[in-house]
Amino acid sequence: MATAVKTRSARRIRMWWAGWATLAISAAGIAVYSVPAYLTGDPADSRLPLNPDVALHYLSIALHALPAGLVLVLGPFQFVPALRNRYRALHRIVGRVYMISVVFASVAAVLATTFSVNGFSAQVAFYLLTAAWLYSLAQAYRTIRRGQVRLHRIWMIRNYALSFAAVMLRVFLILGLAARSRYEWLTVESVYTTSAWASILVSAAVAEWFIVQRTLAARAQRPTAGAGPVA
């Protein structure tokens, strides 16, 4: 019995690290791919189509991409229990940098979205994403200030999932553009709009599933003090 429990525990640990590595590597990959294009100062390097009537569109995207890239890279390390518990001061410092980066990236995202040429539906998606991004961050900050560590972690899972929507957007765009090469009736705008909404909804859904499975369900399975053996 003890051996079986240890085996299941080891399997869960391996799966956790595999998931974490996938998350961290893909997030860093998107950051490395996206951010350098906005360090040159040349609008021709932009990864997104620019509004020709708005000179500040490139600048707003650049001001969003830089802190957003930092958020993608820093986020996964905040969820590693060994790092979080052993280096608490560093965890708090990185958390503050993360929080400030989300705020700056959100403000720039509102401007970039307003100037976007990708259509009204995509604009609505990114406005909602930004609002949810800031709301989940505010809740994470409020709960940790009150000492509610478990709730803080739950809200940070939600917040980083919304950050990770940037990665999922690229995944859905690749799939959508591949589908477009086969189905000519698909337009670039429809692919981008669908990818934007799908990235947000899938990221949020996975976060809620993870919260239920890893946090709430795990807690419910713990034996209650004083309880008799379960049949």
C-alpha positions in Angstrom: 0.0 0.0 0.0 2.8 2.4 1.0 4.7 1.6 -2.2 1.6 2.3 -4.4 1.1 5.6 -2.7 4.7 6.5 -3.2 4.5 5.5 -6.9 1.4 7.7 -7.4 3.1 10.6 -5.6 6.2 10.2 -7.8 4.1 10.1 -10.9 2.2 13.2 -9.9 5.5 15.0 -9.2 6.9 14.0 -12.6 3.7 15.2 -14.3 3.8 18.5 -12.5 7.3 19.2 -13.5 6.6 18.1 -17.1 3.6 20.5 -17.2 5.7 23.3 -15.6 8.6 22.8 -18.0 6.1 23.0 -21.0 4.6 26.1 -19.5 7.9 27.9 -18.8 9.6 27.0 -22.1 6.6 27.9 -24.3 6.2 31.2 -22.4 9.9 32.1 -22.7 9.8 31.1 -26.4 7.0 33.5 -27.1 8.7 36.3 -25.2 12.0 35.7 -27.0 10.1 35.7 -30.3 7.9 38.8 -29.7 9.9 41.2 -27.6 13.1 41.8 -29.7 10.9 43.1 -32.6 10.0 46.1 -30.4 13.5 46.8 -29.2 14.7 48.0 -32.6 12.3 51.0 -32.7 11.5 50.2 -36.3 7.7 49.9 -37.0 8.6 47.6 -39.9 9.6 44.9 -37.4 6.2 44.8 -35.7 4.7 41.4 -35.2 1.2 42.9 -35.5 -0.4 44.9 -38.3 -0.2 48.6 -37.6 -2.8 51.2 -38.0 -1.4 53.6 -40.7 -3.5 56.5 -39.4 -2.1 56.3 -35.8 1.6 57.1 -35.4 1.6 55.9 -31.8 0.2 52.5 -32.5 3.7 50.9 -32.8 4.8 52.6 -29.5 1.7 51.3 -27.7 2.4 47.8 -28.8 6.0 48.1 -27.8 5.1 49.4 -24.4 2.8 46.4 -24.0 5.2 43.8 -25.3 8.1 44.6 -23.1 6.5 44.2 -19.6 4.2 41.5 -20.9 7.2 39.5 -22.0 8.7 39.9 -18.6 5.4 38.6 -17.0 5.5 35.5 -19.2 9.1 34.7 -18.1 8.7 35.4 -14.4 5.3 33.9 -13.8 6.2 30.1 -13.9 9.0 30.5 -11.3 6.5 32.0 -8.8 4.6 28.7 -8.7 7.6 26.5 -7.8 7.0 25.6 -4.1 10.7 25.0 -3.3 11.7 28.5 -4.6 8.7 30.2 -3.1 9.2 28.6 0.4 13.0 28.8 0.5 13.5 32.3 -1.0 10.5 34.2 0.3 12.1 37.7 0.1 12.9 37.0 -3.6 9.4 35.7 -4.2 8.0 39.0 -2.9 10.4 41.1 -5.0 9.6 39.1 -8.1 5.9 39.4 -7.3 6.1 43.1 -7.1 7.9 43.3 -10.4 5.3 41.0 -11.9 2.5 43.1 -10.6 3.9 46.4 -11.9 4.6 44.8 -15.2 1.0 43.6 -15.5 -0.3 47.2 -14.8 2.0 48.8 -17.3 1.2 46.1 -19.9 -2.5 46.5 -19.3 -2.5 50.3 -19.8 -0.5 49.9 -23.1 -2.8 47.1 -24.1 -5.9 49.3 -23.9 -4.2 51.8 -26.2 -2.9 49.2 -28.6 -6.4 47.6 -28.8 -8.1 50.9 -29.4 -5.8 51.5 -32.4 -6.0 47.9 -33.6 -7.0 47.1 -37.2 -8.1 43.5 -36.4 -11.8 44.3 -36.1 -14.3 45.1 -33.4 -14.9 41.6 -32.1 -11.1 41.1 -31.5 -11.0 44.5 -29.8 -13.8 43.4 -27.4 -12.0 40.2 -26.6 -8.8 42.1 -25.7 -10.7 44.7 -23.7 -12.3 41.9 -21.6 -8.9 40.1 -21.3 -7.3 43.3 -20.0 -10.1 43.9 -17.5 -9.9 40.3 -16.2 -6.1 40.6 -16.1 -6.3 43.6 -13.9 -9.2 42.3 -11.7 -7.4 39.0 -11.0 -4.2 40.9 -10.1 -6.1 43.2 -7.7 -7.7 40.2 -6.0 -4.3 38.5 -5.7 -2.9 41.6 -4.1 -5.8 42.1 -1.8 -5.8 38.5 -0.6 -2.1 38.3 0.2 -2.3 41.6 2.0 -4.9 40.0 4.2 -2.7 36.9 4.7 -5.1 34.7 2.7 -2.3 32.7 1.0 -4.4 30.0 -0.5 -6.8 32.5 -2.1 -3.8 34.5 -3.3 -2.4 31.5 -5.1 -5.8 30.8 -6.7 -6.0 34.3 -8.0 -2.4 34.2 -9.3 -3.2 31.0 -11.2 -6.0 32.8 -12.8 -3.9 35.9 -13.5 -1.0 33.9 -15.1 -3.5 31.9 -17.2 -4.7 35.1 -18.7 -1.1 36.1 -19.3 -0.5 32.8 -21.0 -3.4 33.6 -23.4 -0.6 35.3 -25.4 1.0 31.9 -26.0 -2.3 30.2 -26.8 -3.1 33.0 -29.2 0.0 32.1 -31.3 -0.9 28.4 -31.1 -4.5 29.0 -32.4 -3.2 31.4 -35.1 -0.8 28.7 -36.4 -3.7 26.2 -36.5 -6.1 28.7 -38.0 -3.7 29.8 -40.7 -3.0 26.1 -41.5 -6.7 25.5 -41.8 -7.0 28.6 -44.0 -4.5 27.1 -46.5 -7.0 24.3 -46.9 -10.3 26.2 -46.6 -10.2 29.3 -48.8 -13.4 30.7 -47.3 -11.6 31.4 -44.1 -10.4 35.0 -43.9 -7.3 36.3 -41.9 -9.6 38.5 -39.8 -11.9 35.5 -38.9 -8.9 33.4 -38.0 -7.4 36.1 -35.8 -10.8 36.9 -34.1 -11.5 33.2 -33.4 -7.9 32.7 -32.1 -8.2 35.7 -29.8 -11.5 34.5 -28.2 -10.3 30.9 -28.1 -7.0 31.7 -26.4 -8.8 33.6 -23.6 -11.6 31.0 -23.0 -9.3 28.0 -23.2 -6.7 29.6 -20.8 -9.4 30.6 -18.3 -11.0 27.1 -18.5 -7.7 25.3 -17.9 -7.0 27.6 -15.0 -10.3 26.8 -13.3 -9.8 23.1 -14.0 -6.4 23.2 -12.4 -7.7 25.1 -9.4 -10.4 22.5 -8.8 -8.2 19.5 -9.3 -5.0 20.7 -7.6 -6.3 22.9 -4.9 -10.0 22.3 -4.0 -10.2 18.5 -4.8 -6.8 17.8 -3.2 -7.9 19.6 0.0 -11.2 17.7 0.0 -9.3 14.4 -0.2 -7.2 15.0 2.9 -8.4 13.0 5.9 -10.3 15.1 8.5 -8.7 15.1 12.0 -10.5 12.7 14.2 -12.4 11.0 11.4 -12.7 7.3 11.4 -11.3 5.1 8.6 -13.0 5.4 5.2 -14.6 2.2 3.9 
